[in-house]
Amino acid sequence: MQSLKDHPAVDSATAISVIVACLAANVAVGFVVRKIGLPIYLDTIGTVMATILLGWRWGIVTAAFSVILGSLLIWPQYFWYSITAVGIVISVEFAYWRSLFSSPLKTVWAGFLIAIVAAVLSAPVTAIFEAATFSGNDVVTAFFRSMGNSLIGSILLSGFSSEPVDKVTTCLVVYYAIKGIPDYVLKRYHLRGLS
């Protein structure tokens, strides 16, 4: 297990640069996926990456700005999912400290963990909107609803169906992106890397 003393603090300029890049990833990919109407989101790639590289505090900052930008640029009700964004950051940090980003297979397990957290935290908010979130996932929820399930049951089944695909894909994209960053760059800018 790593200790906080093993990793020097990142400077603000580096953190801001990483956060801006991660925000761009969240908003750009989230916007495209929503416009295409896929039943997944992929709008937390930047949040997961910022949390791994910079730690949970900067991950929370990234998540907060992602929610603000998402509300302005993707869907006005996006801010209602703020608690989900915080839950994702906390679960990414937990997975990081358990070394679940040290290999592709372990990264898949991290994705499943994050998916469960996201599905559970998102369900009450999605229920407030009666599952009308104007995303591709609405079709999945409608399918479960047509099978006679309750609204909240359909939302949970939909979340447990789509979130694993979304979060495992997100985590693997982030894993390979960070894996591609040379070690000397991670050390020079005091970024944490994958383990």
ZISUL-V104937 format. One record per backbone hydrogen bond with DSSP energy under -0.5 kcal/mol. NH is the residue of the N-H (numbers start at 1). CO is the residue of the C=O. Records with the same first field share a line. If there is no record, write none. Layout:
NH: CO, CO
This chain:
6: 3
7: 4
15: 11
16: 12
17: 13
18: 14
19: 15
20: 16
21: 17
22: 18
23: 19
24: 20
25: 21
26: 22
27: 23
28: 24
29: 25
30: 26
31: 27
32: 28
33: 29
34: 30
35: 31
36: 32
37: 33
38: 33
45: 42
48: 44
49: 45
50: 46
51: 47
52: 48
53: 49
54: 50
55: 50, 51
59: 55
60: 56
61: 57
62: 58
63: 59
64: 60
65: 61
66: 62
67: 63
68: 64
69: 65
70: 66
71: 67
72: 68
73: 69
74: 70
75: 70
78: 75
79: 76
80: 77
81: 78
82: 79
85: 81
86: 82
87: 83
88: 84
89: 85
90: 86
91: 87
92: 88
93: 89
94: 90
95: 91
96: 92
97: 93
98: 94
99: 96
100: 95
102: 99
107: 103
108: 104
109: 105
110: 106
111: 107
112: 108
113: 109
114: 110
115: 111
116: 112
117: 113
118: 114
119: 115
120: 116
121: 117
122: 118
123: 119
124: 120
125: 121
126: 122
127: 123
128: 124
129: 125
130: 127
131: 126
132: 129
133: 131
136: 38
138: 135
139: 136
140: 136
141: 137
142: 138
143: 139
144: 140
145: 141
146: 142
147: 143, 144
148: 145
149: 144
154: 150
155: 151
156: 152
157: 153
158: 154
159: 155
160: 156
161: 157
162: 158
163: 159
166: 162
167: 163
168: 164
169: 165
170: 166
171: 167
172: 168
173: 169
174: 170
175: 171
176: 172
177: 173
178: 174
179: 175
180: 176
181: 178
182: 180
185: 182
186: 182
187: 183
188: 184
189: 185
190: 187
191: 186
192: 53
